Amino acid sequence: MRNTSWIAATLKSGVALSALFSSTLISSANETELDDIIVIANRTETEAGKVGSTTHVVTEEDLKNDGATFVSEYLTKLPGISFSQNGGAGKTSSLRIRGMSGYYTKILLDGVDIADPSGTQVEARLEHVLLNDVERIEILKGSHSALYGGQAVGGVINIITKRAAPGTVKHNVAIEGGSYGTVNASYGFQAATETADIAVNVQRYHTDGFSAQTPKSDTADEDGYENLTFSAKGSVDVTEALNLYFVARGTDGHSEFDGFNNPDARNEQDYRQHIGKLGANFAWLDDRMTTDASFQIVDTTRKYYGDNPGTYKGDRYKFDVLNTFEATDEITLNFGGDWMHEDYAEYGSSRIFGGFVEAMVDPSDELSLSVSSRLDHHSRFGTYWSGRATTSYRIIEGTRLRSSFGNGFRAPSLNELFGKWGANPDLKPETSVSFDVGVDQEFFDGKLRFGATYFHIMTEDLIDYTSKYEQIDGLSRSQGAELSANWDVLDNLSFNAAYTYTWAVGPDKKRLRRVPLHDVNVGATYKPVDVLSLNLNTSYVSGIEDNGELDDFVLVNAKAAYQYTENLTFHVRGENLLDQDYERIRDYQTPGLSVYAGLTASF
């Protein structure tokens, strides 16, 4: 257990500060209304206006207007989130929240942790997660290990797939093709009665790709990628009080990539991940209490061919119990526990048991508070405590202050503990403290919305590789500001803008690699007539440090969609319309000017 004195002191001051401030949420293209419902912030349905943490909600309409293909491709347009990839589609990627690398973010898909236990660090492979079956994404920022356990240092993302509304039967077909020999096709089926629902989706993606190496050589080859994803989810009300549900997903990806020392070498990777979840939700005590119990399994395999052949296999099994109790009209309690087993076929396994309790209190219509605490026991390093406090205070109608404070930890991966190169079985968890405070303001009956957030994350006991993996003395810091604005000018015209400033440094006070210093995103959606929708998005990124500072760049994307009939829509979209030659990682290329066209049909 490694709860150092600086964490304890910061916790005391942070909880005091949290009592003075509050929170609301900022969405992607459309500001989330304060009476909307969000789940990720407290692991239970909560009115958005009562949420104390910084969150974002991405809706199906946002995704449809944008036209992105991969989850990470869309998320990088949100404030505080950046993304880097070793080339084109399907190549190794990392999503950063507030400057923290991807292995500091817990990624859930329909509540299932999809991180790969066999990775150098335990991190989700977002480069393989397609968007066609996604209807909503919820993002929670800051250190929230008190609710979600280890790895939830930079934030938590829950990707939620489509579900049918009661009384509907629906088929969806989509196909798109374009630059780099890309074809993306999917079929989905959703059906629901008042007591049961089912959703199934199959998606096939193929691209010939482009050479990831910069600059291109005469012998440069295309680095292609293929992905076949199947997903299904459903539920049934056995009684008025008992609901049973399941989630299943399988992804089969094949990627070509250049060798590190030999750019012209033909290297390939097969990626397979299968996830499943079974659960039951039971309401009792006159519906004042609900209990959700579930079991999930994740099986991930990566096979490499070429310069460095090898097979890496990781498995995760998890039991989870969550209880929500409405003690009074003003007080709601969440409490539960989970047991998780992670296995890396070559290097052993670890087990983690955790339990938590959270109190959500609404002493008045204007003020909402939450306090949570969690204890985790890891079979490899012992016990760790984490806590969180949030407040949300409405000063006047349309003006809300917000704040959250919490600590978190990242357990060393099995590879860092027992891998082939530089393993160190004496590693302890990295620890963190996170604080954010902000304000959200509405004008003109909510048509114009502003948001501003200051954030600060401190990490100690950083694990880094020198001659082996070891803990580095000193603090790493990531701090900055997130600004956003959304303006519904007319019923058919809206604008959105976001700006993020991130100053992220390691214990040596040098800036962390691949974190943009300035990140600006501006977008507009216009419907000149009911059947035509136009979307424009522009991004400006500068100050990326990667063995020297990379050049600034501007990306312009656009999409036009024409609804031919009620059930048939055609679209065309363009990416990097200025044909910028830019890098997010030094010496790795990114797509040039690209054009795609397609259609969607429902029946």
C-alpha angles and dihedrals in degrees: 000000000000110000099151125201095253090059092051092048093046091048091057094049093041094053089051091051092047089059089061099050140044146201147233132167141264122206134206110256096346125043112242111246114242093238093053119109124247127182108184097068096065103007088250135072108286132173108253092231090060097050115112100192128077108262141165130205123204114196132203088251090056091052093046093051093049100045097210117163102206130044093236091050091063099037093059088069091065123091115269095015126104133173138201131185136186094238131312135340117337096015123128110287142178129207115205127200114198091344095307116129120248095263088065091062125077111220118200127186110199085338095310119124103233098185116132111242091198095061126109082254123011102264138148116251096230092169086080099048111102124199108219095096096041121107102170141012123197120196125195118191131208134029109323105160087132088075104023106027126224125005093030092112103116094027149288129266124194117193111201121199127215124287129184123245115242114278097022136114114190139175121195126193125181133174131175134173138177147108123027090022091290123171122175119181134167143174125200135183126193128176133167143174126190090275107029141033139184134188128185128179135179121190130184122191127182133172132169086213129193136265110285094204120098124244102028115239128208088255095046112136132204116262105216131194137199130189132185115185129181122187136176137172136170147156141199133201104230090181134351088272103036127067125179121199143174140196126198132175136168127188126188114185132176120192135181118209141171123257118254095231096024113042091187095055117113107237125170138186132202114203123190128174128173123185133182137177133186122187148162129211118200128186119203144151089063090312091300090116132044127188122199118191122180145165122209135184131194124189118186128180129180121187122188127199127189129031096009110021119191147129124239121189128182132177134189130193121185138180115197132184121185126181127190118192125185097211094176137343088273102037129060123178126205119190137157148118144233140203121207133186119195121190131190105192095219103037109034137255145277135209128212127191120188140173131188144181129198132186120202113193130186105188090172141001089263101045130060125177135183132186124183137177133188137185121203128188116200118195091221104047110010133238133353131182124209133181141185137193128186136178134190121191128181107209095185134342107301096013121094132170120207141188142165134185130186147139130233145178141215116212116218112259122247087249092055090048101041111004129130097259124051098337118175117192091189095067118128127203122281110243130210145184121205131191132175134173131181151143135237123202132190128198135183096025092311097310091117117045131179130188132186128182135180115200135185127182122182122192127192133187090032113195112225138163119245112141085331138354110290141155115264120218117236138039130296114207135197116182137154148111136283121202127183140175132186123186126185096198095175135354088267101034129064137163131200133186136180134183128188128188113191126183106186121172136169129227088280089059091242118133116263116251124260097008112128115232092206125024121178127181126182125178143172135193121198131178107190088179131011094258098047126069124183124192128185126184128181127185130190118192127181142161100042108164116208112147087323129356117298122224120272116251142192122213123195120191128177139181133191121192126188120196103215094180134354089272103032128067130176123201143179125194138179131206128201090007091179089056092232117192100217144147134215090180120034113260094006119112127226131205119287126210106333132183127194134179132188150136140240125206134184130188 
